[in-house]
Amino acid sequence: MIGAGHEAGRRSDAAALGAAGWLGLAAAPTFAVMALLTCVSGGDADMMCSAAHAASPLSGMVPMYVLMSAFHSAPWLKLISRRRSVARLS
């Protein structure tokens, strides 16, 4: 009985880790699309958020979304690295 409960716990942990992995993969493309949509729409929304307009080229929503996409690209890089190493072993 105890072993069955422990096994079910491991399965739920694995499912949670799987969901977290998919969520991690979703972050970078989501931020990239948000940057693209903000850029295409004109990016006027960042004028409301900024006290000093055009103070820095890194100020605004588009650069923020691009940086967020870059910072969240680690799961994609790991996935690509794993697939390349599997392909080399085959």
C-alpha positions as CSV (number, residue, x, y, z in Angstrom):
1,M,0.0,0.0,0.0
2,I,2.7,2.5,0.9
3,G,4.7,1.7,-2.3
4,A,1.6,2.4,-4.4
5,G,1.1,5.8,-2.9
6,H,4.8,6.6,-3.3
7,E,4.6,5.6,-7.0
8,A,1.5,7.8,-7.5
9,G,3.4,10.7,-5.9
10,R,6.3,10.2,-8.2
11,R,4.0,10.2,-11.2
12,S,2.3,13.5,-10.1
13,D,5.8,15.0,-9.5
14,A,6.8,14.0,-13.0
15,A,3.6,15.4,-14.4
16,A,4.2,18.7,-12.6
17,L,7.8,18.8,-13.9
18,G,6.5,18.1,-17.4
19,A,4.0,21.0,-17.1
20,A,6.7,23.3,-15.8
21,G,8.9,22.3,-18.8
22,W,6.2,23.2,-21.3
23,L,5.5,26.5,-19.5
24,G,9.2,27.3,-19.6
25,L,9.2,26.7,-23.4
26,A,6.1,28.9,-23.8
27,A,7.7,32.0,-22.2
28,A,10.3,33.0,-24.8
29,P,8.0,32.8,-27.9
30,T,5.2,34.6,-25.9
31,F,7.5,37.5,-25.1
32,A,8.8,37.6,-28.7
33,V,5.3,37.8,-30.1
34,M,4.4,40.5,-27.5
35,A,7.5,42.5,-28.7
36,L,6.5,42.1,-32.3
37,L,2.8,43.1,-31.7
38,T,3.9,46.1,-29.6
39,C,6.3,47.2,-32.3
40,V,3.8,46.8,-35.1
41,S,1.1,48.6,-33.1
42,G,3.3,51.7,-32.7
43,G,4.3,51.2,-29.1
44,D,2.4,54.2,-27.9
45,A,1.6,52.4,-24.6
46,D,5.2,52.8,-23.3
47,M,4.8,56.6,-23.5
48,M,2.2,56.4,-20.7
49,C,4.6,54.3,-18.6
50,S,7.7,56.4,-19.0
51,A,8.3,59.6,-17.1
52,A,11.3,60.6,-19.3
53,H,10.3,60.1,-22.9
54,A,13.1,58.6,-25.0
55,A,15.6,58.8,-22.2
56,S,17.3,55.5,-23.3
57,P,17.2,53.3,-26.3
58,L,16.5,50.4,-23.8
59,S,13.4,52.2,-22.3
60,G,10.0,51.1,-23.5
61,M,8.0,48.0,-23.9
62,V,9.6,46.5,-27.0
63,P,13.1,46.3,-25.6
64,M,11.7,44.9,-22.4
65,Y,9.9,42.1,-24.2
66,V,13.0,41.4,-26.3
67,L,15.1,41.1,-23.2
68,M,12.5,39.0,-21.4
69,S,12.4,36.7,-24.5
70,A,16.2,36.4,-24.4
71,F,16.3,35.7,-20.7
72,H,13.7,33.0,-21.0
73,S,15.4,31.2,-23.9
74,A,17.4,28.8,-21.7
75,P,14.8,26.0,-22.0
76,W,14.9,26.2,-25.8
77,L,18.7,26.2,-25.8
78,K,18.7,23.1,-23.5
79,L,16.2,21.3,-25.8
80,I,18.3,22.1,-28.9
81,S,21.4,20.9,-27.2
82,R,19.8,17.6,-26.1
83,R,18.5,16.9,-29.6
84,R,21.9,17.6,-31.2
85,S,23.6,15.3,-28.7
86,V,21.0,12.5,-29.4
87,A,21.5,13.0,-33.1
88,R,25.3,12.7,-32.8
89,L,24.9,9.4,-30.8
90,S,22.6,7.9,-33.4
